[in-house]
Amino acid sequence: MTPVDLIPFANFSKKLPSFYLHPNKEKHPFENLKLFVSHIIDFYLCFGMTLFLVNTTSTQFESLLFNSKFTPPTEITSSIGFTFLIFPFFLFNYFFFSYFFNHGQTFGMHLTKKRIDQKSKSFNESLRWAAHSMTLCFSFGMSYFWQKSIWNKFRSHDYLYSDFVTYKESSPINLLEKIHEFETEKVIEESDWKKAA
């Protein structure tokens, strides 16, 4: 924190500007890179999960519909087209529920130690941020350049987060030691109280 000369403000009875009251936030050169990396991780995670779910359901349907004598046509067995139909819906829901239930943080943001600054359990903000994240993914990061002001709320973890989560050992208070310390302290005489008054 940079030192501030308070004498001119005190002489003229002026208020301190608000930018003096906040700590200086240095812009890290890899902030934008972490934004893109976290969204790339989330994009491929959702795509892999969607592909896995579509493949497992399609094989289950094939085993129910067709027996060993009948071979299904290629349109039913190819599940890539169906994956691309479901994927946007799945990606939007992933971002929405991650932001809503995880206080503005997805799995990719957890790996890059970032989160979005939003109100806790806010339905509207979670919808809005999910839409922004989806457009960022589907535009291959190009939407960032006309939405820079929106992505300013992409910030680091709370500095108290690690303190809240870490296990702390508690030691019981030894009352006998405390009583002994209290008795060995010098008792203030009444005359000292009169001098102070």
N, CA and C of each residue as an Amber inpcrd file, in Angstrom:
protein
   591
   0.8450000  -1.1680000   0.0000000   0.0000000   0.0000000   0.0000000
   0.8930000   1.2340000   0.0000000   0.5900000   2.1880000  -0.8510000
   1.4130000   3.3850000  -0.9620000   1.0560000   4.3620000   0.1560000
   2.0550000   5.0420000   0.7350000   1.7550000   6.0150000   1.7950000
   1.0430000   7.2410000   1.2270000   0.1680000   7.8240000   2.0350000
  -0.6270000   8.9800000   1.6170000  -0.3070000  10.1400000   2.5480000
  -0.0610000  11.3040000   1.9740000   0.1800000  12.5040000   2.7720000
  -1.1750000  13.0830000   3.1810000  -1.4950000  13.0260000   4.4720000
  -2.8070000  13.4470000   4.9630000  -2.8590000  14.9170000   5.3500000
  -1.7170000  15.5980000   5.3590000  -1.6850000  16.9970000   5.8130000
  -2.5230000  17.9160000   4.9300000  -2.4470000  17.8280000   3.5840000
  -3.3060000  18.7240000   2.7800000  -4.7960000  18.4800000   2.9990000
  -5.1810000  17.2510000   3.2360000  -6.5930000  16.9650000   3.4750000
  -7.0160000  17.4830000   4.8490000  -6.1160000  17.4050000   5.8280000
  -6.4510000  17.8790000   7.1700000  -6.4950000  19.4030000   7.2250000
  -5.5910000  20.0650000   6.5070000  -5.5600000  21.5340000   6.5320000
  -6.8140000  22.1410000   5.9210000  -7.3240000  21.5320000   4.8590000
  -8.4720000  22.1080000   4.1590000  -9.7820000  21.3780000   4.4770000
  -9.7520000  20.4730000   5.4640000 -10.9360000  19.7200000   5.9050000
 -11.6470000  19.0280000   4.7440000 -10.8620000  18.3720000   3.9380000
 -11.4280000  17.6470000   2.7940000 -11.4730000  16.1620000   3.1120000
 -12.3910000  15.4800000   2.4550000 -12.4860000  14.0270000   2.6100000
 -11.4510000  13.3570000   1.7200000 -11.0270000  12.1920000   2.1700000
 -10.1080000  11.3950000   1.3500000 -10.8640000  10.8010000   0.1690000
 -10.2940000  10.8350000  -1.0330000 -10.9520000  10.1420000  -2.1570000
 -11.0030000   8.6430000  -1.9140000 -11.9790000   8.0050000  -2.5210000
 -12.2200000   6.5810000  -2.2350000 -11.0870000   5.6880000  -2.7280000
 -10.3450000   6.1250000  -3.7700000  -9.2810000   5.2490000  -4.2710000
  -8.0980000   5.1740000  -3.3090000  -7.9980000   6.1300000  -2.3430000
  -6.9640000   6.0140000  -1.3170000  -7.3270000   4.9770000  -0.2550000
  -8.6050000   4.7050000  -0.0890000  -9.0550000   3.8310000   0.9750000
  -9.0040000   2.3520000   0.6120000  -8.8490000   2.0450000  -0.6660000
  -8.7860000   0.6530000  -1.1090000  -7.3450000   0.2900000  -1.4250000
  -6.9650000  -0.9520000  -1.1810000  -5.5960000  -1.3540000  -1.5210000
  -5.3950000  -1.3740000  -3.0340000  -4.1720000  -1.1370000  -3.4390000
  -3.8610000  -1.1420000  -4.8640000  -3.9000000  -2.5600000  -5.3960000
  -4.7190000  -2.7650000  -6.4180000  -4.8130000  -4.0800000  -7.0390000
  -3.9620000  -4.0750000  -8.2980000  -2.8850000  -4.8040000  -8.2390000
  -2.0290000  -4.8880000  -9.4040000  -2.6120000  -5.8890000 -10.3860000
  -2.6730000  -5.4650000 -11.6450000  -3.2060000  -6.3410000 -12.6820000
  -2.1560000  -7.3620000 -13.0430000  -2.4930000  -8.6160000 -12.7990000
  -1.5700000  -9.6990000 -13.0940000  -1.5620000  -9.9370000 -14.5960000
  -0.3910000 -10.1830000 -15.2120000  -0.3810000 -10.3590000 -16.6670000
  -1.1010000 -11.6110000 -17.1500000  -1.3410000 -12.5850000 -16.2700000
  -1.9790000 -13.8270000 -16.7010000  -3.4450000 -13.9020000 -16.2960000
  -4.0770000 -12.7670000 -15.9510000  -5.4810000 -12.7850000 -15.5450000
  -6.3670000 -13.2590000 -16.6950000  -6.1660000 -12.6920000 -17.9000000
  -6.9920000 -13.0740000 -19.0450000  -6.7190000 -14.5130000 -19.4500000
  -5.4850000 -14.9480000 -19.3120000  -5.1440000 -16.3250000 -19.6650000
  -5.8650000 -17.3100000 -18.7450000  -5.9630000 -16.9680000 -17.4610000
  -6.6630000 -17.8430000 -16.5210000  -8.1570000 -17.9090000 -16.8270000
  -8.7160000 -16.7990000 -17.3040000 -10.1220000 -16.7950000 -17.7030000
 -10.3520000 -17.7600000 -18.8580000  -9.5000000 -17.6950000 -19.8600000
  -9.6520000 -18.5710000 -21.0250000  -9.3660000 -20.0260000 -20.6760000
  -8.3390000 -20.2580000 -19.8530000  -7.9880000 -21.6370000 -19.4860000
  -9.1160000 -22.2840000 -18.6900000  -9.7060000 -21.5390000 -17.7650000
 -10.7980000 -22.1100000 -16.9680000 -12.0000000 -22.4370000 -17.8370000
 -12.3060000 -21.5880000 -18.8310000 -13.4400000 -21.8760000 -19.7040000
 -13.1360000 -23.0220000 -20.6720000 -11.8830000 -23.1620000 -21.0900000
 -11.5110000 -24.2930000 -21.9550000 -11.6620000 -25.6040000 -21.1790000
 -11.2200000 -25.6070000 -19.9110000 -11.3680000 -26.8110000 -19.0810000
 -12.8390000 -27.1720000 -18.9270000 -13.6860000 -26.1620000 -18.6340000
 -15.1130000 -26.4240000 -18.4700000 -15.7600000 -26.8920000 -19.7710000
 -15.3450000 -26.3070000 -20.8900000 -15.9060000 -26.6820000 -22.1890000
 -15.6310000 -28.1480000 -22.4980000 -14.3800000 -28.5710000 -22.3530000
 -14.0400000 -29.9550000 -22.6760000 -14.5820000 -30.9390000 -21.6400000
 -14.7010000 -30.5030000 -20.4070000 -15.3120000 -31.3480000 -19.3870000
 -16.7770000 -31.6190000 -19.7240000 -17.5050000 -30.5670000 -20.0970000
 -18.9180000 -30.7260000 -20.4590000 -19.0730000 -31.5460000 -21.7350000
 -18.1890000 -31.3050000 -22.7120000 -18.2800000 -32.0610000 -23.9600000
 -18.0200000 -33.5440000 -23.7180000 -17.0380000 -33.8640000 -22.9060000
 -16.7520000 -35.2600000 -22.5960000 -17.8920000 -35.9210000 -21.8430000
 -18.4880000 -35.1950000 -20.8860000 -19.6010000 -35.7640000 -20.1320000
 -20.8180000 -35.9660000 -21.0260000 -21.0710000 -35.0180000 -21.9290000
 -22.1970000 -35.1550000 -22.8470000 -21.9920000 -36.3360000 -23.7810000
 -20.7930000 -36.4630000 -24.3260000 -20.4930000 -37.5810000 -25.2230000
 -20.6260000 -38.9200000 -24.4970000 -20.1630000 -38.9730000 -23.2750000
 -20.2750000 -40.1980000 -22.4900000 -21.7360000 -40.5640000 -22.2370000
 -22.5500000 -39.5700000 -21.8360000 -23.9620000 -39.8400000 -21.5580000
 -24.7140000 -40.2670000 -22.8110000 -24.4380000 -39.6120000 -23.9430000
 -25.1330000 -39.9620000 -25.1840000 -24.7260000 -41.3540000 -25.6450000
 -23.4520000 -41.6730000 -25.5380000 -23.0060000 -43.0110000 -25.9560000
 -23.6010000 -44.1120000 -25.0830000 -23.6350000 -43.8850000 -23.7790000
 -24.1910000 -44.9210000 -22.9050000 -25.6920000 -45.0890000 -23.1190000
 -26.4170000 -43.9930000 -23.2880000 -27.8670000 -44.1290000 -23.5250000
 -28.1520000 -44.7340000 -24.8850000 -27.3510000 -44.3850000 -25.9010000
 -27.6010000 -44.9650000 -27.2290000 -27.3110000 -46.4650000 -27.2400000
 -26.2740000 -46.9030000 -26.5440000 -26.0150000 -48.3510000 -26.4830000
 -27.0920000 -49.0790000 -25.6950000 -27.6450000 -48.4280000 -24.6780000
 -28.7380000 -49.0480000 -23.9280000 -29.9830000 -49.1830000 -24.7850000
 -30.2940000 -48.1270000 -25.5720000 -31.4550000 -48.2060000 -26.4480000
 -31.2710000 -49.2510000 -27.5420000 -30.0500000 -49.3310000 -28.0590000
 -29.7770000 -50.3280000 -29.1000000 -29.9260000 -51.7440000 -28.5490000
 -29.4650000 -51.9540000 -27.3480000 -29.6000000 -53.2950000 -26.7730000
 -31.0500000 -53.6440000 -26.4700000 -31.8810000 -52.6450000 -26.1930000
 -33.2990000 -52.9070000 -25.9500000 -34.0790000 -53.1130000 -27.2480000
 -33.7310000 -52.3300000 -28.2840000 -34.5230000 -52.3610000 -29.5130000
 -34.1370000 -53.4910000 -30.4540000 -32.8630000 -53.8140000 -30.5060000
 -32.3980000 -54.7530000 -31.5240000 -31.7950000 -55.9840000 -30.8630000
 -32.0490000 -57.1210000 -31.4700000 -31.4360000 -58.3340000 -30.9660000
 -30.1740000 -58.6380000 -31.7680000 -29.5730000 -59.7700000 -31.5390000
 -28.2980000 -60.1000000 -32.1780000 -28.4480000 -60.3930000 -33.6650000
 -29.6550000 -60.7540000 -34.1400000 -29.8420000 -61.0790000 -35.5570000
 -30.0200000 -59.8360000 -36.4170000 -30.4710000 -58.7500000 -35.8080000
 -30.7700000 -57.5410000 -36.5920000 -29.6960000 -56.4910000 -36.3170000
 -29.1060000 -55.9530000 -37.3540000 -28.0990000 -54.8990000 -37.1830000
 -28.7730000 -53.5530000 -37.3850000 -28.5650000 -52.6130000 -36.4840000
 -29.2290000 -51.3160000 -36.6070000 -28.6150000 -50.4920000 -37.7280000
 -29.3740000 -49.5860000 -38.3050000 -28.8100000 -48.7070000 -39.3290000
 -27.7940000 -47.7430000 -38.7310000 -26.9920000 -47.1330000 -39.5720000
 -25.8960000 -46.2850000 -39.0880000 -26.3930000 -44.9880000 -38.4870000
 -27.6040000 -44.5300000 -38.8500000 -28.1010000 -43.2640000 -38.3000000
 -28.3500000 -43.3670000 -36.7950000 -28.7680000 -44.5340000 -36.3390000
 -29.0500000 -44.6860000 -34.9090000 -27.7520000 -44.8340000 -34.1340000
 -26.7830000 -45.5510000 -34.7030000 -25.5530000 -45.7860000 -33.9610000
 -24.6720000 -44.5540000 -33.8920000 -24.7670000 -43.6610000 -34.8500000
 -23.9190000 -42.4690000 -34.7900000 -24.5370000 -41.4820000 -33.8090000
 -23.8350000 -41.2180000 -32.7540000 -24.3720000 -40.3600000 -31.6950000
 -23.7140000 -38.9880000 -31.6510000 -22.8200000 -38.7140000 -32.5730000
 -22.1430000 -37.4140000 -32.5510000 -23.1250000 -36.2840000 -32.8490000
 -24.0130000 -36.5040000 -33.8180000 -24.9920000 -35.4630000 -34.1490000
 -25.9110000 -35.1600000 -32.9870000 -26.3210000 -36.1980000 -32.2830000
 -27.1760000 -36.0000000 -31.1150000 -26.4220000 -35.3030000 -29.9900000
 -25.1230000 -35.5740000 -29.9130000 -24.2930000 -34.9050000 -28.9010000
 -24.2610000 -33.4080000 -29.1370000 -24.1160000 -32.9900000 -30.3970000
 -24.0650000 -31.5650000 -30.7050000 -25.4070000 -30.8820000 -30.4940000
 -26.4970000 -31.6410000 -30.5390000 -27.8050000 -31.0490000 -30.2470000
 -27.9900000 -30.8210000 -28.7500000 -27.5270000 -31.7390000 -27.9500000
 -27.7180000 -31.6470000 -26.4890000 -26.6510000 -30.7850000 -25.8210000
 -25.4830000 -30.6910000 -26.4350000 -24.3440000 -30.0450000 -25.7750000
 -24.5970000 -28.6040000 -25.3400000 -25.1950000 -27.7040000 -26.1580000
 -25.4230000 -26.3270000 -25.6600000 -26.3080000 -26.2760000 -24.4170000
 -27.3420000 -27.1020000 -24.4050000 -28.2190000 -27.1540000 -23.2280000
 -27.4590000 -27.6460000 -22.0020000 -26.6480000 -28.6620000 -22.1860000
 -25.8730000 -29.2280000 -21.0890000 -24.8300000 -28.2360000 -20.5850000
 -24.1740000 -27.5110000 -21.5020000 -23.1570000 -26.5310000 -21.1160000
 -23.7720000 -25.3680000 -20.3380000 -24.9300000 -24.8860000 -20.8130000
 -25.5930000 -23.7830000 -20.1110000 -25.9970000 -24.2040000 -18.7050000
 -26.5530000 -25.4030000 -18.5790000 -26.9410000 -25.8830000 -17.2410000
 -25.7370000 -26.0820000 -16.3390000 -24.6290000 -26.5320000 -16.8990000
 -23.4070000 -26.7000000 -16.1000000 -22.9500000 -25.3610000 -15.5280000
 -22.8850000 -24.3330000 -16.3830000 -22.4570000 -23.0180000 -15.8980000
 -23.4520000 -22.4430000 -14.9000000 -24.7380000 -22.5770000 -15.1970000
 -25.7460000 -21.9960000 -14.3030000 -25.6940000 -22.6280000 -12.9170000
 -25.7050000 -23.9620000 -12.8450000 -25.7220000 -24.6140000 -11.5410000
 -24.3930000 -24.4610000 -10.8110000 -23.2960000 -24.3580000 -11.5560000
 -22.0090000 -24.1130000 -10.8960000 -21.9840000 -22.7310000 -10.2670000
 -22.4550000 -21.7300000 -11.0060000 -22.4670000 -20.3680000 -10.4620000
 -23.4740000 -20.2330000  -9.3260000 -24.6090000 -20.8920000  -9.4450000
 -25.6660000 -20.7270000  -8.4470000 -25.3280000 -21.4370000  -7.1380000
 -24.8640000 -22.6770000  -7.2210000 -24.6270000 -23.4540000  -6.0020000
 -23.2000000 -23.3500000  -5.4850000 -22.2700000 -22.8590000  -6.2980000
 -20.8710000 -22.8360000  -5.8760000 -20.3400000 -21.4080000  -5.7510000
 -21.2270000 -20.4540000  -5.5540000 -20.8600000 -19.0490000  -5.3180000
 -19.9890000 -18.4890000  -6.4460000 -20.3870000 -18.7220000  -7.6920000
 -19.7050000 -18.1190000  -8.8320000 -18.4160000 -18.7940000  -9.2300000
 -18.3390000 -20.1040000  -9.0800000 -17.1000000 -20.7940000  -9.4300000
 -17.4160000 -22.1490000 -10.0700000 -16.7640000 -22.4200000 -11.1990000
 -16.8860000 -23.7160000 -11.8580000 -15.6620000 -24.5570000 -11.5010000
 -15.6200000 -25.7780000 -12.0500000 -14.4800000 -26.6390000 -11.7610000
 -13.2030000 -26.0780000 -12.3730000 -13.3000000 -25.5230000 -13.5830000
 -12.1230000 -24.9150000 -14.2140000 -11.6230000 -23.7090000 -13.4490000
 -12.5550000 -22.9180000 -12.9130000 -12.1620000 -21.7610000 -12.1100000
 -11.5680000 -22.2030000 -10.7790000 -12.0320000 -23.3290000 -10.2770000
 -11.4490000 -23.8630000  -9.0360000  -9.9850000 -24.2600000  -9.2700000
  -9.6980000 -24.8200000 -10.4390000  -8.3170000 -25.2080000 -10.7380000
  -7.4170000 -24.0040000 -10.9460000  -7.9560000 -22.9280000 -11.5140000
  -7.1530000 -21.7230000 -11.7470000  -7.2400000 -20.7320000 -10.5940000
  -7.9250000 -21.1060000  -9.5150000  -8.0490000 -20.2820000  -8.2930000
  -8.7130000 -18.9390000  -8.5640000  -9.8170000 -18.9730000  -9.3010000
 -10.5750000 -17.7590000  -9.6080000 -12.0410000 -18.0010000  -9.3220000
 -12.8070000 -16.9140000  -9.2500000 -14.2560000 -17.0030000  -9.1200000
 -14.8820000 -15.7120000  -9.6420000 -16.1760000 -15.7590000  -9.8770000
 -16.9100000 -14.5850000 -10.3360000 -17.5600000 -13.9310000  -9.1290000
 -17.4250000 -12.6200000  -9.0440000 -17.9760000 -11.8780000  -7.9190000
 -19.4680000 -11.6630000  -8.1640000 -20.2980000 -12.3870000  -7.4500000
 -21.7400000 -12.2530000  -7.5860000 -22.3990000 -12.4840000  -6.2400000
 -23.6840000 -12.1240000  -6.1660000 -24.4310000 -12.3550000  -4.9290000
 -24.6280000 -13.8480000  -4.7320000 -24.6550000 -14.2530000  -3.4840000
 -24.8320000 -15.6660000  -3.1670000 -26.2530000 -16.1060000  -3.4800000
 -26.3860000 -17.2190000  -4.1940000 -27.6690000 -17.8180000  -4.5700000
 -28.5770000 -16.8290000  -5.3080000 -28.0090000 -16.0370000  -6.2040000
 -28.7980000 -15.1050000  -7.0120000 -29.1450000 -15.7860000  -8.3300000
 -30.4330000 -15.9930000  -8.5640000 -30.8970000 -16.6930000  -9.7650000
 -30.6140000 -15.8760000 -11.0200000 -30.9200000 -14.5780000 -10.9760000
 -30.7420000 -13.7270000 -12.1640000 -29.2700000 -13.5880000 -12.5450000
 -28.4170000 -13.3640000 -11.5630000 -26.9910000 -13.2140000 -11.8690000
 -26.3940000 -14.5180000 -12.3730000 -26.8350000 -15.6370000 -11.8300000
 -26.3270000 -16.9230000 -12.3030000 -26.7440000 -17.1750000 -13.7450000
 -27.9900000 -16.8160000 -14.0930000 -28.4370000 -16.9410000 -15.4860000
 -27.6140000 -16.0600000 -16.4110000 -27.3830000 -14.8230000 -15.9770000
 -26.6340000 -13.8840000 -16.8150000 -25.1950000 -14.3380000 -17.0160000
 -24.5540000 -14.7910000 -15.9330000 -23.1640000 -15.2390000 -16.0480000
 -23.0510000 -16.5280000 -16.8440000 -24.0510000 -17.3900000 -16.7420000
 -24.0380000 -18.6150000 -17.5530000 -24.1420000 -18.2720000 -19.0310000
 -24.9670000 -17.2710000 -19.3640000 -25.0810000 -16.8490000 -20.7710000
 -23.7700000 -16.2340000 -21.2540000 -23.1190000 -15.4240000 -20.4050000
 -21.8290000 -14.8250000 -20.8010000 -20.7630000 -15.9030000 -20.9990000
 -20.7380000 -16.8790000 -20.1090000 -19.7450000 -17.9420000 -20.2360000
 -19.9960000 -18.7970000 -21.4710000 -21.2760000 -19.0170000 -21.7820000
 -21.5940000 -19.8070000 -22.9650000 -21.1930000 -19.0800000 -24.2420000
 -21.4600000 -17.7730000 -24.3060000 -21.0460000 -17.0210000 -25.4980000
 -19.5320000 -16.9530000 -25.6090000 -18.8370000 -16.9020000 -24.4710000
 -17.3750000 -16.9120000 -24.5090000 -16.8490000 -18.2370000 -25.0520000
 -17.4930000 -19.3380000 -24.6590000 -17.0530000 -20.6530000 -25.1440000
 -17.3560000 -20.8350000 -26.6280000 -18.5760000 -20.4790000 -27.0500000
 -18.9740000 -20.7340000 -28.4310000 -18.3940000 -19.7350000 -29.4230000
 -17.9290000 -18.5860000 -28.9340000 -17.2650000 -17.6320000 -29.8360000
 -15.7520000 -17.8050000 -29.8220000 -15.2720000 -18.8560000 -29.1740000
 -13.8360000 -19.1530000 -29.0660000 -13.0590000 -17.9910000 -28.4460000
 -13.6590000 -17.3280000 -27.4710000 -13.0080000 -16.2540000 -26.7390000
 -13.1060000 -14.8900000 -27.3830000 -13.7430000 -14.7880000 -28.5480000
 -13.8310000 -13.4880000 -29.2270000 -14.8030000 -12.5360000 -28.5320000
 -15.7970000 -13.0790000 -27.8190000 -16.7670000 -12.2030000 -27.1510000
 -16.1450000 -11.4500000 -25.9780000 -14.9710000 -11.8900000 -25.5320000
 -14.2980000 -11.1850000 -24.4300000 -13.9500000  -9.7560000 -24.8200000
 -13.6070000  -9.5310000 -26.0820000 -13.1240000  -8.2240000 -26.5020000
 -14.2190000  -7.1690000 -26.5290000 -15.4830000  -7.5360000 -26.6750000
 -16.5390000  -6.5360000 -26.5560000 -17.2870000  -6.6560000 -25.2290000
 -16.8400000  -7.5450000 -24.3460000 -17.4390000  -7.6710000 -23.0220000
 -16.3840000  -7.5510000 -21.9200000 -15.3510000  -6.7280000 -22.1500000
 -14.2810000  -6.6070000 -21.1510000 -14.7950000  -6.0540000 -19.8300000
 -15.7110000  -5.1030000 -19.8900000 -16.2170000  -4.5020000 -18.6510000
 -16.9990000  -5.5200000 -17.8200000 -17.6300000  -6.4800000 -18.4710000
 -18.3860000  -7.5000000 -17.7430000 -17.4460000  -8.4430000 -17.0040000
 -16.3380000  -8.7960000 -17.6550000 -15.4270000  -9.7800000 -17.0700000
 -14.4850000  -9.1820000 -16.0380000 -14.7050000  -7.9160000 -15.6370000
 -13.9100000  -7.3370000 -14.5480000 -14.2620000  -7.9580000 -13.2000000
 -15.4070000  -8.6100000 -13.1090000 -15.7990000  -9.2530000 -11.8460000
 -15.1850000 -10.6300000 -11.7010000 -14.3360000 -11.0200000 -12.6190000
 -13.6080000 -12.2760000 -12.5300000 -12.4010000 -12.0210000 -11.6430000
 -12.3940000 -12.5600000 -10.4310000 -11.3800000 -12.2000000  -9.4450000
 -10.8130000 -13.4370000  -8.7750000  -9.8840000 -13.2150000  -7.8720000
  -9.2350000 -14.3210000  -7.1680000 -10.1370000 -14.8540000  -6.0650000
  -9.7040000 -15.9710000  -5.4680000 -10.4080000 -16.5180000  -4.3150000
 -10.4370000 -15.4960000  -3.1920000 -11.3910000 -15.6420000  -2.2900000
 -11.3890000 -14.8210000  -1.0860000 -10.1570000 -15.1560000  -0.2610000
  -9.5380000 -14.1260000   0.2910000  -8.3190000 -14.3790000   1.0590000
  -8.6100000 -15.0920000   2.3660000  -9.8510000 -15.0480000   2.8390000
 -10.2070000 -15.7370000   4.0750000 -10.6480000 -17.1740000   3.8310000
 -10.7650000 -17.5790000   2.5620000 -11.2920000 -18.9090000   2.2610000
 -10.4360000 -20.0060000   2.8760000  -9.1280000 -19.8840000   2.7340000
  -8.2520000 -20.9260000   3.2830000  -8.2870000 -20.9240000   4.8050000
  -8.4880000 -19.7490000   5.4130000  -8.5700000 -19.7020000   6.8780000
  -9.8470000 -20.3460000   7.3950000 -10.9450000 -20.1920000   6.6410000
 -12.1990000 -20.7770000   7.0870000 -12.1990000 -22.2940000   6.9580000
 -11.5260000 -22.8070000   5.9520000 -11.6170000 -24.2220000   5.6460000
 -10.5810000 -25.0500000   6.3830000  -9.4240000 -24.4630000   6.6860000
  -8.3560000 -25.2640000   7.2890000  -8.7340000 -25.7220000   8.6870000
  -8.2310000 -26.8870000   9.0440000  -8.4850000 -27.4660000  10.3630000
  -7.5940000 -26.7800000  11.3930000  -8.2050000 -26.3330000  12.4330000
  -7.4530000 -25.6610000  13.4920000  -7.5440000 -26.4980000  14.7700000
  -6.3940000 -26.7280000  15.3630000  -6.3720000 -27.4690000  16.6110000
  -6.6790000 -26.5200000  17.7620000  -7.5890000 -26.9170000  18.5990000
  -7.9430000 -26.0810000  19.7430000  -7.3490000 -26.7010000  20.9960000
  -6.7240000 -25.8720000  21.7950000  -6.1490000 -26.3620000  23.0440000
  -6.9730000 -25.8010000  24.2010000  -7.2980000 -26.6160000  25.1790000
  -8.1100000 -26.1280000  26.3010000  -7.3170000 -25.1250000  27.1480000
  -8.0450000 -24.2280000  27.7730000  -7.4220000 -23.2140000  28.6210000
  -7.0950000 -23.8420000  29.9780000  -5.8680000 -23.6240000  30.4130000
  -5.4560000 -24.1090000  31.7270000  -5.7790000 -23.0130000  32.7450000
  -6.8400000 -23.2100000  33.4950000  -7.3020000 -22.1780000  34.4270000
  -6.3330000 -21.9520000  35.5860000  -5.6270000 -22.9700000  36.0210000
  -4.6920000 -22.8020000  37.1350000  -3.5510000 -21.8550000  36.7460000
  -3.0620000 -21.9860000  35.5210000  -2.0020000 -21.0720000  35.0660000
  -2.5200000 -19.6480000  34.9620000  -3.7410000 -19.4860000  34.4600000
  -4.3200000 -18.1480000  34.3120000  -4.5310000 -17.4940000  35.6790000
  -4.9750000 -18.2690000  36.6740000  -5.1740000 -17.7240000  38.0260000
  -3.8390000 -17.3400000  38.6380000  -2.8320000 -18.1580000  38.4100000
  -1.4960000 -17.8560000  38.9280000  -0.9460000 -16.5760000  38.2740000
  -1.1430000 -16.4130000  36.9650000  -0.6940000 -15.1810000  36.2900000
  -1.4360000 -13.9690000  36.8340000  -2.7150000 -14.1260000  37.0860000
  -3.5120000 -13.0210000  37.5990000  -3.0510000 -12.6040000  38.9960000
  -2.7100000 -13.5730000  39.8390000  -2.2930000 -13.2590000  41.2030000
  -0.9000000 -12.6630000  41.2460000  -0.0480000 -13.0020000  40.3050000
   1.3090000 -12.4720000  40.3260000   1.4060000 -11.0770000  39.7240000
   0.3480000 -10.6320000  39.0590000   0.3980000  -9.2760000  38.5030000
   0.4000000  -8.2510000  39.6340000   1.0030000  -7.1390000  39.3260000
   1.1010000  -6.0720000  40.3200000  -0.2600000  -5.4070000  40.4820000
  -0.7120000  -5.3040000  41.7030000  -1.9980000  -4.6830000  41.9690000
  -1.8060000  -3.1690000  41.9750000  -2.6810000  -2.4980000  41.2550000
  -2.5790000  -1.0330000  41.1680000  -3.1390000  -0.4260000  42.4510000
  -2.3790000   0.4730000  43.0170000  -2.8140000   1.0870000  44.2660000
  -3.8440000   2.1700000  43.9770000  -4.6030000   2.5210000  44.9930000
  -5.6620000   3.5090000  44.8330000  -5.0780000   4.8750000  44.5370000
  -3.8940000   5.1440000  45.0470000  -3.3000000   6.4550000  44.8060000
  -2.9860000   6.6580000  43.3180000  -2.6090000   5.5650000  42.6510000
  -2.3550000   5.6760000  41.2070000  -3.6560000   6.0210000  40.4660000
  -4.7720000   5.4840000  40.9420000  -6.0290000   5.8000000  40.2930000
  -6.3800000   7.2820000  40.4930000  -6.0540000   7.8260000  41.6770000
  -6.3410000   9.2480000  41.9340000  -5.4940000  10.1460000  41.0570000
  -4.2250000   9.7310000  40.8370000  -3.3500000  10.5240000  39.9700000
  -3.8530000  10.5230000  38.5210000  -4.3140000   9.3550000  38.0920000
  -4.7870000   9.2630000  36.7240000  -6.0530000  10.0570000  36.5140000
  -6.9160000  10.1440000  37.5600000  -8.1880000  10.8840000  37.4310000
  -7.8890000  12.3600000  37.4460000
